[in-house]
Amino acid sequence: MTTQKQQQPQSDESLIKQLQAMGFSDEIQVPKRRLIVSSEGREKTGKSHFGLTGPEPIIYLNIDIGTEGVVEKFQSEGKRVLLYDVRLPREASKDIWSALWGDFKLRVRKLYGLKSGTVLWDTASEAYELARLSHFGRLTEVKPSDYAVVNNEWRDILRTAYDSDMNTIFIHKTKAVWGMVSNSSGRSSLSKTNAFELSGFSEMGYMAQVNLVHLREDTDQGTVFSVQIKDCRHNPGVAGTVLRGLPLPAGEKRTLDPLCNFEMLLELVHG
């Protein structure tokens, strides 16, 4: 009587070699010395200015108004800024928005082929709105589950940024958080609170390497612009750190604050 020989289980090392042959790698990963940043703050808190202190060339995706007088200061000092204007028509058809979004994505894929520099999305909130309009048009009600297609496109954009050697700064608008607020008589109603949240892609805070909040303080010595690090994936210990700039007196123009600029942030995160 013959017995069938039992098959011996493979060793872990044998399986690892097979996995390596299939493309798995155990090479030590060296982080790229660049940052994927999500930047938020109220209006006129220095978000665009801070982004323009990043390494050049700067690819400036201008999808909002309010940059006039900011970009020119850096260009006049010799910084190379390639500006691309996108104007989002509020009264248009879904076909027009779709064409604009497709054209915009084509340029985004192209620019991330650069080997160095900074991509500045001003604002990413407006770009997300264009993506939404391209899929849904001017609809008043869209189910949350329908946003999967728009959010997937934004995840693809973030993957493109991560695969690149470019720094990327996504500037976001903020919007008031609504909640139940009590009045002086004790009655509650749904109203705007004093809290604010990021406007746009809701997962940006989780997917960015660094999340920043921009602050502005008007003092007797001048305006002080600062950035606070909400959190940082590469260096969690810097969470809560504030890069507080020097006072900027009225009428004085300054492109680089030695205490509050992108290079300072990069050095703080990567060392």
SULMOQUI-V35973 format. One line per field, one symbol per residue. phi: phi as a letter, one per 40 degrees, with the letter a starting at -180 (. if undefined). A space follows every 50 residues. Layout:
BEGIN
phi: ???
END
This chain:
BEGIN
phi: .cbccccccccdcccccccccchcbbcccbcccabbbbbbiccgbgccdc cccccccbcbccbachccgccdcccccgccbccbcbbcccbacdcccccc cccccccccccccccahbbbcbbccccccccccccbgcbcbbcdcccdcc cccccccccccccccccbbccbcbbcccacbccccgcbacaccccbbcbh cccdcccccbbbbcbbbcbcchcbbbbbccaaccadccdgcbccccdbcd gcbacbccbaacccccccccg
END
